[in-house]
């Protein structure tokens, strides 16, 4: 059976390349397989048939690159959703538009069974909650593209941590990644909540106000997204430190877990995962059971889009349960929002956020 897919938004993550990950001379001119379009191309049963964007030049460039028929390139997402019958719709627009475009897709005549939304899920918690609620009402599966969840290594590691008690009771986690919080730290925070299967309870944050991507990406609009971090107490009592203040060129995405049965060090930029088991009061380094090597951007990230599209194919076939649902994606977003709130209120923020605080928007792109 062949399923049909449409994409809203023709930016880098849709299929045309991202500054900082791909060579500048190919961005916008060549097909990039680490993308939503690339993921669909890697499946046996999903065909990309339609695309929409408000930028006609970008629309034509994307359509030509990915061989989308000229009569199925739509100026504006409303036209595509009114004209097409789609099994899955990708949301590849700026984060502040994710809620509008996801809700429009779920309620549209296109009637998709799955919406595959790029991370972060939204720019405000209340918007993310509306996305989840509308998708539940319309029986639409909302899959958020937290890439690590679609890699075999992280899934195996989660099984070791959650099901085989690799670390025992986790007491402390230290994390580091590059600025900015909404655009980048979503990766490290979702990895945190995924491995712990926990939610933040109390948050204390600090915001630097610095954003190196505004200049490098030539962003024209004013945005709040910046470097920052803080302390988080999870609802399982794990104490977490988060540092996303460091510029890209000197940063490494790291997580270090300390538990009652062992400790784990993950560095996803240097390609190093290390594990120590606690034996008679001493930490003894040993191999991670069943995991060959560490997670890397070059291999695991590149393959994550094909894996995610394959997972969507399995969802459409009724052969899987959603591995990255919207409700879980809210867990990383509410930590980020709480960092900003804590910084500006000069105090600790409780999670879940109260209703007025769920309306706070962190502008990004």
PyMOL commands that set and color helices and strands:
alter all, ss='L'
color gray80, all
select helices_A, chain A and resi 12-16+36-41+56-65+70-72+77-83+95-107+125-137+147-150+152-163+181-196+213-216+248-250+297-316+326-345+356-359
alter helices_A, ss='H'
color red, helices_A
select strands_A, chain A and resi 3-8+46-53+73-75+88-91+114-118+141-145+170-178+200-207+228-234+239-246+254-259+262-267+272-279+282-286+349-350
alter strands_A, ss='S'
color yellow, strands_A
deselect
rebuild
show_as cartoon
